[in-house]
């Protein structure tokens, strides 16, 4: 079968090459790459997932942030004008708390809450007293058909019917070279007290004071837990547990990332993040590949809950949005 740019209905955006690798590994059937206009500098992978034709794009190497994501999305929608909604899939920094037992390798899914549509741009707003920011609006939520699929998937998981572990096993069978995307058995999941800073000279935490580890009960299963709530997006990497906990308490967010605030006004999308670190000074890359894989596996399972017929009844993202010429300004 020959495909055209108008045949693709779902846009999947990644920030890092490792995230794109996980996304491509989840495709049921890859498609041949299509020609694209000279002004579109994105690189795409296209294929099929549960009957949906999906186009995957990655931000330019080393160029992250809301502006870069907005540029990639703008070009994608120009070249693939029949895209109905987007998925922003990759890794993020988790926000563990007494209310949310967020751990490395878990998945955070954006979900509307209070005045926010699922994502809050934490570094934009109106300055008020005591150095705090007052958020000046909200970012758009994804289409209802996507949120309905999220609800169905939540119910399936509550019944113990998650396909994520099987998708991960299938990935490793189909792509034996992706062993680093498997569960990092030899790497511990350690959460330090918020006030304890990492020993600067070491890449690992072997030299860190183990007496400052925050005690948590061991989990019975290695399978990821899925958390639904607000995700904080901004142009700065959060590497301070004190800042993490303050913003987490102020905004009620479960995760930090650096791209989606550039998309949400003109590209209705769901954000899916695998937890690769705790947004603190102990942050390293050990869990990144597995976190990217579990996020991609959740995205795949989500699409199994969205019928192709439902997707066809959603307005094109170009018609639904207000444009992506600049990053979102209302957070």
C-alpha positions as CSV (number, residue, x, y, z in Angstrom):
1,X,0.0,0.0,0.0
2,X,1.2,3.5,-0.8
3,X,0.7,6.2,1.8
4,X,0.5,10.0,1.6
5,X,1.0,12.7,4.1
6,X,-2.8,13.0,4.5
7,X,-3.0,9.4,5.8
8,X,-1.4,10.1,9.1
9,X,-3.6,11.1,12.0
10,X,-1.4,11.0,15.2
11,X,1.7,12.9,15.8
12,X,4.2,11.5,18.3
13,X,7.0,13.9,19.4
14,X,10.1,13.0,21.3
15,X,12.9,15.2,22.7
16,X,15.8,12.8,22.7
17,X,17.1,10.1,20.2
18,X,16.7,7.4,22.9
19,X,13.0,8.3,23.2
20,X,12.6,8.1,19.4
21,X,14.3,4.7,19.4
22,X,11.8,3.5,22.0
23,X,8.9,4.9,20.0
24,X,10.0,3.3,16.7
25,X,10.4,0.0,18.5
26,X,6.8,0.1,19.5
27,X,5.4,0.4,15.9
28,X,3.5,-2.7,14.8
29,X,4.5,-2.0,11.2
30,X,6.9,0.7,10.0
31,X,6.1,2.5,6.7
32,X,8.5,3.8,4.1
33,X,9.6,7.4,4.7
34,X,7.8,10.0,2.7
35,X,9.3,13.0,0.8
36,X,8.9,16.3,2.6
37,X,8.9,20.0,1.7
38,X,12.4,21.8,1.6
39,X,11.4,24.0,4.5
40,X,10.6,21.1,6.8
41,X,13.9,20.1,8.5
42,X,12.4,17.5,10.8
43,X,13.3,13.8,10.5
44,X,10.3,11.5,10.7
45,X,9.6,7.8,11.3
46,X,6.2,6.6,10.1
47,X,4.2,3.5,10.8
48,X,1.2,1.8,12.2
49,X,-0.1,1.1,15.7
50,X,-3.4,-0.7,16.3
51,X,-4.6,0.5,12.9
52,X,-3.6,4.2,13.5
53,X,-1.1,5.7,11.1
54,X,1.5,7.5,13.3
55,X,4.3,10.0,12.5
56,X,7.2,10.2,14.9
57,X,9.5,13.2,15.1
58,X,12.4,14.1,17.4
59,X,13.8,17.5,18.5
60,X,17.2,18.4,17.0
61,X,20.1,16.8,18.8
62,X,21.1,18.9,21.8
63,X,18.3,21.5,21.3
64,X,15.6,21.0,23.9
65,X,13.0,23.3,25.4
66,X,9.6,24.7,24.7
67,X,10.7,26.8,21.6
68,X,12.3,23.8,19.9
69,X,9.3,21.6,20.5
70,X,7.0,24.3,19.1
71,X,9.1,24.5,15.9
72,X,9.1,20.7,15.4
73,X,5.3,20.5,16.0
74,X,4.7,23.4,13.6
75,X,6.6,21.7,10.8
76,X,5.0,18.4,11.5
77,X,1.5,19.9,11.2
78,X,2.4,21.7,8.0
79,X,3.7,18.5,6.4
80,X,1.1,16.1,7.8
81,X,-2.0,18.3,7.9
82,X,-4.5,15.6,8.9
83,X,-3.0,14.9,12.3
84,X,-5.8,15.0,14.9
85,X,-3.8,15.0,18.1
86,X,-0.4,14.5,19.5
87,X,1.5,12.5,22.0
88,X,4.5,14.0,23.8
89,X,6.4,10.9,25.0
90,X,9.7,10.6,26.8
91,X,11.4,10.9,30.2
92,X,11.0,13.3,33.1
93,X,11.9,14.0,36.6
94,X,9.5,12.6,39.1
95,X,8.1,14.3,42.2
96,X,7.8,11.8,45.0
97,X,5.6,12.8,48.0
98,X,3.6,11.4,50.9
99,X,0.6,11.4,48.6
100,X,2.2,10.0,45.5
101,X,4.7,7.1,45.7
102,X,6.5,8.0,42.5
103,X,9.5,5.9,41.7
104,X,12.1,5.4,39.0
105,X,10.6,3.6,36.0
106,X,7.0,4.7,36.8
107,X,4.9,6.5,34.2
108,X,3.3,9.9,34.7
109,X,0.4,10.8,32.4
110,X,-0.9,14.4,32.2
111,X,-4.5,14.7,33.5
112,X,-6.7,17.8,33.9
113,X,-6.9,19.0,37.4
114,X,-8.3,22.2,39.0
115,X,-7.6,25.2,36.8
116,X,-5.1,23.3,34.6
117,X,-5.6,21.1,31.6
118,X,-2.9,18.6,32.5
119,X,0.3,20.7,32.0
120,X,1.4,23.9,33.8
121,X,4.2,26.1,32.6
122,X,5.9,26.7,35.9
123,X,8.5,29.3,34.7
124,X,6.0,31.7,33.2
125,X,3.6,34.0,35.1
126,X,3.2,37.2,36.9
127,X,5.7,37.9,39.7
128,X,4.2,38.5,43.1
129,X,5.6,38.9,46.6
130,X,8.1,36.5,48.1
131,X,9.5,35.5,44.8
132,X,6.6,33.4,43.7
133,X,4.9,33.3,40.3
134,X,1.2,33.7,39.8
135,X,0.1,31.5,36.9
136,X,-1.7,33.6,34.3
137,X,-4.1,31.1,32.7
138,X,-3.9,27.4,31.6
139,X,-2.6,25.3,28.8
140,X,-5.1,23.4,26.6
141,X,-6.1,19.8,27.5
142,X,-6.1,17.0,25.0
143,X,-9.2,16.0,23.0
144,X,-12.0,14.2,24.9
145,X,-11.5,11.1,22.9
146,X,-8.0,10.8,24.3
147,X,-9.1,11.4,27.8
148,X,-11.8,8.8,27.4
149,X,-9.2,6.3,26.3
150,X,-7.1,7.3,29.4
151,X,-10.1,6.4,31.6
152,X,-10.5,3.0,29.9
153,X,-6.8,2.3,30.3
154,X,-7.0,3.3,34.0
155,X,-9.8,0.8,34.5
156,X,-7.9,-2.0,32.7
157,X,-4.9,-1.4,34.9
158,X,-7.0,-1.4,38.1
159,X,-8.2,-4.8,37.0
160,X,-4.6,-6.0,36.6
161,X,-4.8,-6.0,32.8
162,X,-1.7,-4.0,31.7
163,X,0.0,-4.8,28.4
164,X,3.0,-2.7,29.2
165,X,5.2,-5.6,30.5
166,X,4.4,-7.7,27.4
167,X,5.1,-4.7,25.0
168,X,8.6,-4.4,26.7
169,X,9.3,-8.1,26.3
170,X,8.2,-8.0,22.7
171,X,10.5,-5.0,22.1
172,X,13.5,-6.9,23.4
173,X,12.7,-9.9,21.3
174,X,12.2,-7.9,18.1
175,X,15.3,-5.7,18.7
176,X,17.9,-7.7,20.6
177,X,20.3,-4.7,20.5
178,X,18.0,-2.7,22.8
179,X,19.0,-4.6,25.9
180,X,19.8,-1.3,27.7
181,X,16.2,-0.4,27.4
182,X,15.3,-3.3,29.7
183,X,14.8,-3.0,33.4
184,X,18.1,-1.9,35.0
185,X,18.3,-4.7,37.5
186,X,21.8,-3.8,38.7
187,X,20.9,-0.2,39.4
188,X,19.2,0.8,42.7
189,X,16.3,3.1,43.0
190,X,17.5,5.5,45.7
191,X,15.7,8.6,47.0
192,X,17.8,10.9,49.2
193,X,16.5,13.4,51.7
194,X,15.6,16.6,50.0
195,X,18.2,18.6,52.0
196,X,21.1,16.3,51.1
197,X,23.1,17.3,48.1
198,X,25.0,14.9,45.8
199,X,28.8,14.5,46.3
200,X,29.9,16.6,43.3
201,X,33.0,14.6,42.4
202,X,31.2,11.4,41.7
203,X,28.9,10.4,38.8
204,X,27.2,7.7,40.8
205,X,25.9,7.9,44.4
206,X,28.3,5.3,45.7
207,X,30.0,8.0,47.8
208,X,26.8,9.5,49.0
209,X,25.8,9.1,52.7
210,X,23.5,6.1,52.8
211,X,22.2,7.4,56.2
212,X,20.5,10.2,54.2
213,X,18.5,7.8,52.1
214,X,14.7,8.3,52.4
215,X,13.3,5.0,53.6
216,X,10.5,3.5,51.5
217,X,8.8,0.1,51.5
218,X,10.1,-2.3,48.8
219,X,7.7,-2.9,45.9
220,X,6.6,-6.5,45.2
221,X,6.6,-6.1,41.4
222,X,9.1,-4.4,39.0
223,X,6.3,-3.5,36.7
224,X,5.8,0.3,36.5
225,X,3.0,2.0,38.3
226,X,1.0,4.6,36.4
227,X,0.3,8.0,37.9
228,X,-2.2,10.6,36.6
229,X,-2.0,14.3,37.3
230,X,-0.4,17.6,36.5
231,X,3.0,17.8,34.8
232,X,5.2,20.9,35.1
233,X,6.9,22.1,31.9
234,X,9.5,24.8,31.5
235,X,12.9,25.7,29.9
236,X,15.0,24.9,33.0
237,X,16.3,21.6,34.2
238,X,15.2,21.1,37.8
239,X,18.1,19.5,39.8
240,X,17.2,20.6,43.3
241,X,15.1,18.5,45.6
242,X,14.2,21.6,47.6
243,X,12.9,23.4,44.4
244,X,11.2,20.2,43.3
245,X,9.3,19.7,46.6
246,X,8.3,23.4,46.8
247,X,6.9,23.5,43.3
248,X,5.4,20.1,43.8
249,X,3.6,21.3,46.8
250,X,2.6,24.7,45.3
251,X,1.3,23.3,42.0
252,X,0.5,19.7,42.8
253,X,2.6,18.4,40.0
254,X,4.0,14.8,39.7
255,X,6.7,15.4,37.1
256,X,9.0,18.0,35.5
257,X,9.9,18.2,31.8
258,X,11.1,20.8,29.3
259,X,9.0,20.7,26.1
260,X,5.3,20.4,26.3
261,X,4.5,24.1,27.2
262,X,5.6,24.9,23.7
263,X,2.9,22.6,22.2
264,X,-0.3,22.7,24.2
265,X,-1.9,25.8,22.8
266,X,-1.8,24.8,19.1
267,X,-1.2,21.1,19.2
268,X,-3.7,19.3,21.5
269,X,-1.7,16.4,23.0
270,X,-1.3,14.0,25.9
271,X,2.0,14.0,27.8
272,X,3.5,10.7,28.8
273,X,6.7,10.6,30.9
274,X,8.7,7.8,32.2
275,X,10.4,8.7,35.5
276,X,14.2,8.7,34.9
277,X,15.3,10.7,38.0
278,X,14.0,12.6,40.9
279,X,14.8,16.1,39.7
280,X,17.5,16.5,42.3
281,X,21.3,16.8,42.5
282,X,21.6,13.0,42.4
283,X,20.2,12.9,38.9
284,X,22.1,10.6,36.4
285,X,21.3,8.7,33.2
286,X,21.1,5.2,34.5
287,X,17.3,4.9,34.2
288,X,16.7,7.0,31.1
289,X,16.5,4.2,28.5
290,X,14.1,2.1,30.6
291,X,12.0,5.1,31.4
292,X,11.7,6.0,27.7
293,X,10.7,2.4,26.9
294,X,7.9,2.3,29.6
295,X,6.5,5.7,28.4
296,X,6.5,4.4,24.8
297,X,4.8,1.2,25.9
298,X,2.1,3.2,27.7
299,X,1.5,5.3,24.6
300,X,1.1,2.1,22.5
301,X,-1.4,0.7,24.9
302,X,-3.3,3.9,25.0
303,X,-3.7,3.8,21.2
304,X,-5.2,0.3,21.6
305,X,-8.1,2.1,23.4
306,X,-8.8,4.6,20.7
307,X,-10.7,3.4,17.6
308,X,-9.6,4.6,14.2
309,X,-13.2,5.7,13.6
310,X,-13.1,7.9,16.7
311,X,-9.9,9.5,15.5
312,X,-11.5,10.3,12.1
313,X,-14.2,12.4,13.8
314,X,-11.7,14.7,15.6
315,X,-11.0,18.0,13.9
316,X,-7.5,18.3,12.5
317,X,-5.0,19.8,14.9
318,X,-4.4,22.7,12.5
319,X,-8.1,23.6,12.7
320,X,-8.4,23.0,16.5
321,X,-5.3,25.0,17.5
322,X,-4.4,28.6,17.3
323,X,-1.0,28.1,15.8
324,X,2.5,27.3,17.1
325,X,4.6,30.1,15.8
326,X,5.8,30.9,19.3
327,X,5.9,28.9,22.5
328,X,2.9,28.9,24.7
329,X,2.5,32.1,26.8
330,X,-0.4,31.2,29.1
331,X,0.5,29.0,31.9
